[in-house]
Amino acid sequence: MKFLPYVLQHLRRSWIRTASTVAGMALCVFLICVLQTVLAAIESSIAGASPSRLVTRHAVSLTFNMPLAYKARIQAIDGVDRVAISNWFMGVYRDMKDFFPNFAVESEDYFAMYPEIRVPPDQMQAYLQDMQGALIGPDIARKHGFRIGDQFQMESVIPPYRVRGPMTFVVRGIYGAAPGREGSVNMTTMYFHYRYLYETIQGAEGVGDYAGAGTFNLQLRDPDLATAVMRAVDTNFENSDVQTKTETEGAFLSGFISLVGNLAGLLGAVGLAVAFTILLVTANTMSMAVRERRTEIAVLKTLGFSGGRVLALVMIEAAALGVLAGALGVLLAQALVGGLADLPFMGLLLGNFPALRVSPPVAGFTFTVAVVLSLGAGFVPALTAYRGRITEMLRHA
């Protein structure tokens, strides 16, 4: 550590290059941190899915709805405790940049099977008594300044849902998460009554099957019955015009993500490209530093510094760049990643998942990657300094 001031002095001497190198590396570290945070949020949501909940959807695609009559037949299957309809409304408040996920649900049954979503009893009662009532997450309330009793309008981008124009909603409750379940509840979602949506579009020209159910959410009496119930539900409608696909909640979330392709593979490829960029940036900087300091290195060796000590000095300099860039990149990610879901496309993609936050494991992993890559990039220039002969260095100085 006694040579650290010498290393820092050299970094300050070429401060423009040092600053640009740290900034470029920090941006790369920021991207890696964001990618890892998105993957961690997705994996956490899938892992936290309840084994006692199933989701039934149209066998062809989520974009098609199912007949409402299916609910009674599903409810009659042995092992099914509760069934609730849930439809993706895709409503937009003001502008697409203000988008937040919104679902029309059969409220009493739906919230009974999702105990991790907590609503104050008085607010839930007010919501259940108001057909236009809406429950919103605290992040929505904070972003848009909504308070209990506020009225607002939303219009769906799905044509059959907008036949009557914008729908009016009244904020009747702001939900939270049950203790210990904060990581599994999305605080940026809005829920309203499915009956309100159904009665609004019922009878309108061009609505067709969209007056049906997007998904049926099932609560099982025993999670061990999941396989049997899934088979029974799909077999029940096997010879119907509209066939179904029933899967566990975790599998459904995985399928939702797969709609945009192999997201994990895509993010992994981007992460590798970013890591390679860090290597190139750091290696270029360290190579320039060693070339510029041939005379200094030769003098140090003349004064008795061993090749190993010179190598260590160069490696410490590379590590210092990694530490600075890693810390800055992680801090940027912590400050900005929370707003990622506010972006139009990312809001649609991440709408079913809890709000993004950089977890300590992700921050630690990303910081470690930055330091390790910096050390790896600095090894070849350090080896050059280690092997360099005094006479050759002075000759090329």
C-alpha positions in Angstrom: 0.0 0.0 0.0 3.0 2.4 0.4 3.2 2.7 -3.4 -0.5 3.6 -3.8 0.2 7.4 -3.7 2.7 6.9 -6.6 -0.1 5.1 -8.6 -2.7 7.7 -7.9 -0.2 10.5 -8.8 0.2 9.0 -12.2 -3.5 8.6 -12.7 -3.9 12.3 -11.8 -1.1 13.3 -14.2 -3.0 11.9 -17.1 -6.4 12.9 -15.7 -8.2 13.4 -19.0 -7.4 9.9 -20.2 -8.1 8.5 -16.7 -11.5 10.3 -16.5 -12.6 9.2 -20.0 -11.5 5.7 -19.3 -13.4 5.5 -16.0 -16.4 7.1 -17.7 -16.5 4.5 -20.5 -15.9 1.6 -18.1 -18.6 3.0 -15.7 -21.1 3.0 -18.6 -20.3 -0.6 -19.4 -20.6 -1.5 -15.7 -23.9 0.3 -15.6 -25.3 -1.7 -18.5 -24.1 -5.0 -17.0 -25.7 -4.1 -13.6 -29.0 -3.2 -15.3 -29.0 -6.4 -17.3 -28.4 -8.5 -14.2 -31.1 -6.6 -12.3 -33.7 -7.4 -15.0 -32.7 -11.0 -15.1 -32.8 -11.2 -11.3 -36.2 -9.6 -11.1 -37.6 -12.0 -13.7 -36.1 -15.1 -12.0 -37.3 -13.9 -8.6 -40.8 -13.5 -9.8 -40.9 -16.9 -11.4 -39.3 -18.5 -8.4 -41.8 -16.8 -6.0 -44.9 -17.9 -8.0 -47.3 -19.8 -5.8 -47.5 -23.6 -6.6 -51.2 -23.5 -5.6 -52.2 -21.1 -8.4 -52.8 -22.0 -12.0 -53.5 -19.9 -15.1 -55.8 -21.0 -17.9 -55.6 -19.2 -21.2 -56.5 -19.7 -24.9 -54.5 -22.6 -26.3 -53.4 -20.6 -29.4 -52.3 -17.3 -27.9 -52.9 -14.8 -25.0 -54.3 -12.4 -27.6 -57.5 -14.5 -27.9 -60.2 -14.6 -25.2 -62.2 -17.5 -23.9 -66.0 -17.9 -23.4 -67.2 -16.8 -19.9 -69.1 -20.1 -19.6 -65.8 -21.9 -19.1 -65.6 -20.5 -15.6 -68.4 -22.6 -14.2 -67.0 -25.8 -15.8 -63.5 -25.1 -14.4 -64.9 -24.3 -10.9 -66.6 -27.7 -11.0 -63.4 -29.6 -11.4 -62.3 -31.5 -8.3 -59.4 -29.7 -6.5 -60.3 -26.2 -7.7 -61.1 -23.9 -4.8 -61.6 -20.6 -6.5 -61.6 -19.1 -10.1 -61.3 -15.5 -11.1 -61.2 -13.8 -14.5 -58.3 -11.5 -15.3 -58.1 -9.4 -18.5 -55.1 -7.4 -19.8 -56.8 -4.0 -20.5 -53.8 -2.2 -21.9 -55.2 1.2 -21.0 -53.1 4.3 -21.5 -53.3 7.3 -19.1 -52.5 10.6 -20.9 -49.7 9.3 -23.1 -47.8 6.1 -23.7 -44.8 7.4 -21.8 -47.0 7.3 -18.7 -48.0 3.7 -19.2 -48.5 1.4 -16.3 -49.9 -2.2 -16.3 -53.6 -2.4 -15.7 -55.9 -5.4 -15.4 -59.7 -6.0 -15.2 -60.3 -8.6 -12.5 -63.1 -10.3 -10.7 -62.1 -8.5 -7.6 -63.3 -10.6 -4.6 -62.1 -13.9 -5.8 -58.9 -12.5 -7.4 -57.6 -10.7 -4.3 -58.6 -13.7 -2.1 -56.1 -15.8 -4.0 -53.4 -13.2 -3.8 -52.9 -12.6 -0.1 -49.5 -11.0 -0.7 -51.4 -7.9 -2.1 -52.6 -6.0 1.0 -55.3 -3.4 0.8 -56.6 -1.5 3.9 -60.1 -2.9 4.8 -61.9 0.4 4.5 -60.3 1.1 1.1 -61.2 -2.4 -0.1 -64.7 -2.0 1.0 -65.0 1.3 -0.9 -63.5 -0.3 -4.0 -65.9 -3.2 -4.0 -68.9 -0.9 -3.7 -67.8 1.4 -6.6 -68.2 0.0 -10.1 -65.7 2.6 -11.4 -63.3 2.0 -8.5 -59.6 1.3 -9.1 -56.8 -0.1 -6.9 -53.4 1.3 -7.7 -49.9 0.6 -6.6 -48.0 3.2 -4.4 -45.5 3.8 -7.2 -48.3 4.9 -9.5 -49.8 7.2 -6.8 -46.3 8.7 -6.2 -45.6 9.3 -9.9 -48.9 10.8 -10.9 -49.9 12.4 -7.6 -53.1 10.3 -7.3 -54.9 10.3 -4.0 -58.0 8.4 -2.7 -61.0 9.8 -4.5 -59.2 11.1 -7.5 -60.9 10.5 -10.9 -59.0 9.8 -14.1 -59.6 8.4 -17.6 -57.9 5.7 -19.6 -58.3 4.4 -23.1 -57.2 1.0 -24.2 -55.0 0.5 -27.3 -57.0 -2.8 -27.9 -59.7 -1.7 -30.5 -62.6 -3.8 -29.0 -62.0 -2.2 -25.6 -62.2 1.3 -26.8 -65.5 1.1 -28.7 -67.2 3.3 -26.1 -64.2 5.7 -25.8 -62.2 6.4 -22.6 -63.2 4.7 -19.4 -63.5 6.7 -16.2 -62.0 5.4 -12.9 -61.9 6.5 -9.4 -59.0 5.8 -7.0 -60.6 3.9 -4.1 -57.5 2.2 -2.7 -53.7 2.1 -2.7 -52.4 -1.4 -2.1 -49.2 -2.6 -0.5 -47.4 -5.9 0.1 -47.7 -8.3 2.9 -44.7 -8.3 5.3 -41.9 -10.3 3.8 -43.5 -10.4 0.3 -42.4 -7.0 -0.9 -40.2 -8.6 -3.6 -43.1 -10.5 -5.2 -45.6 -7.7 -5.5 -45.5 -5.2 -8.4 -46.1 -1.7 -7.0 -46.8 -0.2 -10.4 -50.1 -2.0 -11.4 -53.7 -0.9 -11.5 -56.7 -3.2 -10.9 -60.4 -2.5 -11.7 -63.6 -4.5 -11.9 -64.0 -6.9 -14.8 -67.7 -6.4 -14.6 -67.2 -2.7 -15.4 -65.3 -3.6 -18.5 -67.7 -6.3 -19.6 -70.8 -4.0 -19.2 -69.1 -1.2 -21.0 -68.3 -3.1 -24.1 -71.2 -5.5 -24.1 -73.3 -5.3 -27.2 -71.0 -2.9 -29.0 -70.3 -3.7 -32.7 -67.0 -5.5 -33.4 -66.4 -6.6 -29.8 -67.0 -10.3 -30.5 -64.9 -12.7 -28.3 -63.3 -9.8 -26.5 -66.3 -9.8 -24.1 -64.9 -13.1 -22.8 -62.1 -13.9 -20.4 -58.4 -13.3 -21.1 -57.3 -15.7 -18.4 -58.8 -17.8 -15.6 -56.8 -17.7 -12.4 -57.3 -20.9 -10.4 -56.7 -21.4 -6.7 -56.1 -25.1 -5.7 -57.0 -26.7 -2.4 -53.8 -28.7 -2.6 -50.7 -27.8 -4.6 -50.1 -31.5 -5.1 -53.2 -31.6 -7.3 -51.7 -29.2 -9.9 -50.8 -31.7 -12.6 -54.2 -33.5 -12.3 -56.1 -30.3 -12.4 -54.2 -28.9 -15.4 -54.9 -32.1 -17.3 -58.5 -32.1 -16.3 -59.1 -28.5 -17.4 -57.6 -28.8 -20.8 -59.2 -32.2 -21.4 -62.6 -30.7 -20.5 -62.3 -28.3 -23.5 -60.4 -30.5 -25.8 -63.3 -31.0 -28.2 -64.5 -27.4 -27.9 -64.1 -24.7 -30.5 -61.9 -22.8 -28.1 -59.3 -25.1 -26.5 -57.3 -24.1 -23.5 -53.8 -24.3 -22.1 -53.5 -24.5 -18.3 -50.1 -24.0 -16.6 -48.6 -23.1 -13.3 -48.2 -19.5 -12.4 -44.5 -19.7 -12.8 -44.7 -21.3 -16.2 -47.2 -18.7 -17.3 -44.8 -15.9 -16.3 -42.0 -17.7 -18.2 -44.3 -17.9 -21.3 -45.1 -14.2 -21.0 -41.4 -13.3 -21.1 -40.8 -15.7 -24.0 -43.2 -13.6 -26.1 -40.2 -11.3 -26.8 -37.9 -14.3 -27.5 -35.0 -15.7 -25.5 -34.6 -12.7 -23.3 -32.1 -14.4 -21.0 -29.9 -15.4 -24.0 -30.2 -11.9 -25.5 -29.3 -10.1 -22.2 -26.4 -12.6 -21.7 -25.1 -11.9 -25.2 -25.3 -8.1 -24.6 -23.5 -8.6 -21.2 -20.6 -10.5 -22.9 -20.3 -7.8 -25.5 -20.2 -5.1 -22.7 -17.6 -7.2 -20.8 -15.4 -7.4 -23.9 -15.7 -3.6 -24.3 -14.4 -3.2 -20.7 -11.4 -5.4 -21.5 -10.6 -3.4 -24.7 -10.9 0.0 -23.0 -8.8 -1.0 -20.0 -6.2 -2.8 -22.0 -5.8 0.2 -24.3 -5.4 2.6 -21.4 -2.9 0.4 -19.6 -0.8 -0.2 -22.8 -0.6 3.6 -23.4 0.4 4.1 -19.8 3.2 1.5 -19.9 4.5 2.9 -23.3 4.6 6.4 -21.9 6.4 5.3 -18.8 9.3 3.4 -20.3 11.8 5.8 -18.8 10.2 5.7 -15.4 10.1 1.9 -15.4 13.7 1.7 -16.5 14.7 4.1 -13.7 12.8 2.1 -11.1 14.5 -1.0 -12.1 17.9 0.8 -12.0 17.1 1.8 -8.5 16.6 -1.8 -7.5 12.9 -2.4 -8.1 12.3 -6.0 -9.1 10.3 -6.9 -12.2 7.7 -8.4 -9.9 7.3 -5.1 -8.0 7.0 -3.2 -11.3 4.3 -5.7 -12.4 2.5 -5.2 -9.2 2.5 -1.4 -9.6 0.9 -1.7 -13.1 -1.7 -4.2 -11.8 -2.6 -1.9 -8.9 -3.2 0.9 -11.4 -5.5 -1.3 -13.4 -7.3 -2.4 -10.2 -7.7 1.3 -9.3 -9.4 2.0 -12.6 -11.7 -1.0 -12.1 -12.6 0.1 -8.5 -13.4 3.6 -9.6 -15.4 2.5 -12.7 -17.2 -0.3 -10.8 -18.3 2.0 -7.9 -19.5 4.7 -10.3 -21.4 2.3 -12.6 -23.1 0.6 -9.7 -24.1 3.9 -8.2 -25.5 5.0 -11.5 -27.5 1.8 -11.8 -28.9 2.2 -8.3 -30.0 5.7 -9.1 -31.5 5.1 -12.5 -32.7 1.4 -12.7 -35.9 2.2 -10.8 -37.1 4.3 -13.8 -36.5 1.6 -16.4 -40.0 0.3 -16.3 -41.3 3.8 -17.1 -39.9 3.5 -20.6 -42.8 2.6 -23.0 -41.4 -0.7 -24.3 -39.8 -1.8 -21.0 -43.0 -0.9 -19.2 -44.9 -3.4 -21.3 -42.2 -6.1 -20.9 -41.7 -5.7 -17.2 -45.3 -4.9 -16.3 -46.0 -8.2 -14.6 -42.8 -8.1 -12.4 -42.0 -6.2 -9.2 -40.3 -2.8 -9.4 -36.6 -3.0 -10.4 -34.0 -2.4 -7.7 -30.3 -3.2 -7.6 -29.9 -5.9 -5.0 -26.7 -6.2 -2.9 -25.8 -9.5 -4.6 -26.1 -8.0 -8.1 -24.2 -4.9 -7.0 -21.4 -7.0 -5.5 -21.3 -9.3 -8.6 -21.1 -6.4 -11.0 -18.4 -4.5 -9.0 -16.3 -7.7 -8.8 -16.7 -8.3 -12.6 -15.4 -4.7 -13.2 -12.3 -5.2 -11.0 -11.5 -8.7 -12.3 -11.9 -7.6 -16.0 -9.6 -4.5 -15.3 -7.0 -6.8 -13.7 -7.2 -9.1 -16.7 -6.9 -6.3 -19.2 -3.9 -4.9 -17.3 -2.0 -8.2 -17.1 -0.4 -8.1 -20.6 0.9 -4.5 -20.2 2.1 -5.3 -16.7 3.9 -8.4 -18.1 5.5 -6.2 -20.8 6.8 -3.9 -18.0 8.0 -6.9 -16.0 10.0 -8.4 -18.9 11.3 -5.1 -20.3 15.1 -4.6 -20.1 16.5 -1.4 -18.9 18.7 -0.7 -21.9 15.8 -1.4 -24.4 13.4 0.8 -22.5 15.9 3.7 -22.4 16.7 3.2 -26.1 13.0 3.6 -27.1 12.3 6.4 -24.6 
